[in-house]
Amino acid sequence: MAAAKARTGEAAGEVARIAHQVHGAIGFTREHDLRLLTTRLWAWRDEDGSDARWQAELGATVLAAGPDALWPLVTGTP
């Protein structure tokens, strides 16, 4: 869950950045609905913790498990 939340938050930010570039930054004005989607996206990214928080949690889990547990953590196998 931590990896998915962190990665989708990063990807969503990149998608919003590209969308605003494509639209010539008009998405920040009231004339375009892109601003509504972007502000909701920014709010969603901070719900349940930031990307950095989830990345730190994931790192702490991996460190606590130790090197022999890394592959089972990645693959979900015992």
KAZI-V43296 format. One line per field, one symbol per residue. ss: DSSP state (~ for helix, > for strand, _ for the rest). psi: psi as a letter, one per 30 degrees, with the letter a starting at -180 (. if undefined). burial: 1 if it has 24 or more other ideal C-beta (glycine too) atoms within 12 Angstrom, else 0. A space follows every 50 residues. Layout:
ss=???
psi=???
burial=???
//
This chain:
ss=_~~~~~~~~~~~~~~~~~~~~~___~~~_____~~~~~~~~~~~~~____ ~~~~~~~~~~~~~~~_~~~~~~~~~___
psi=eeeeeeeeeeeeeeeeeeeeeeghgffflffkfeeeeeeeeeeeefkgll eeeeeeeeeeeeeefleffeeeeefgl.
burial=01001100100100010001000000100000010001001000100000 1001000100000000000000000000
//
